[in-house]
Amino acid sequence: MQKTPFANYFFFLIIALFLTTSCSKFAKLQKTGTDKEKYAAALDYYQEGDWYRAGLLFEELIPLLKGSTESEMAQFYYAYTQYHQEQYNMAQFLFKKFYDTYARSDYAQEALYMHAYSLYKDSAPHTLDQTSTLTAISALQDFINSYPASPFRNECTGYILELRRKLELKAYEKAKLYYKISDFNLASLKSAVISVENFRRDFPDSEFNEELAYLKVDAQYTLAKSSIFSKQKERYEDAVKFYKAFIDKYPSSAYLKDAEKLYASSEDELERIATLEKAQKDRLDKLPDPAQPAKVTTSSINN
């Protein structure tokens, strides 16, 4: 049966009246309710999942309940109201404050876990600054250290691995960025080589190490090629060294052919440099030694 326009109007009118009454009831409670009434109402709102209103009441009550038996739970529930509203930074602060205040509470372990978990939820995407990710990893590890037998231990370990993956992606993209923008820019080429080495040290088991190891050879070769003559020999030698380390670790790499070309070019350049250095040495050897006095001939004395 199709609803008439009047039925729709009546339905929305009922909803509006309900919301108005509800808001008026809550406003009246805030203004004239006793602490006991507000606390009971806050618990009801909390059980109903009305995190906003429960949070408002708990926030108001916390300083008033200080020293009472209800104070502990008011602070614990208030932290959860912020968590459920996705105010993770505020939630982590409140859970940590609860833990520091009630370290012997039955809820202390849960509060410290929720402090760390809220930081995990607040961690920035890997494309952004990863300070929050490092903070979350530290908090999760602190929880594991504090409660090694906790039922939350395995979850925390999983979250740490997930957050480290973010750091791995961030470091990988940073190294790739230096490589992409290098374009014969010496500073960027040096940064690319350093970033790859730092990545390998920080993430030795990463799936990206093979690709980055090749890019390290490429960046070092390009750095040598772009350098002044006096620095080319050492830098080409480093390119050869990086290539040998690459094929030792990845003998069947998809980047092998390209790496071999860079190696061959580096060896050719080192031969060229060796030839030039020898020619220069030969020229110098033919020049008179300035430390030796010139020979005086008899004819020059007679003249």
Secondary structure, DSSP 8 states (H G I E B T S, - for coil): ----HHHHHHHHHHHHHHHHHHHHHHHHHHHH--HHHHHHHHHHHHHHT-HHHHHHHHHHHTTTSTTSTHHHHHHHHHHHHHHHTT-HHHHHHHHHHHHHH-TTSTTHHHHHHHHHHHHHHH---TTS--HHHHHHHHHHHHHHHH-TT-TTHHHHHHHHHHHHHHHHHHHHHHHHHHHHHHTT-HHHHHHHHHHHHHHHHH-TT-TTHHHHHHHHHHHHHHHHHHS-HHHHHHHHHHHHHHHHHHHHH-TT-TTHHHHHHHHHHHHHHHHHHHHHHHHHHHHHHHS--TTS-----HHHHH-
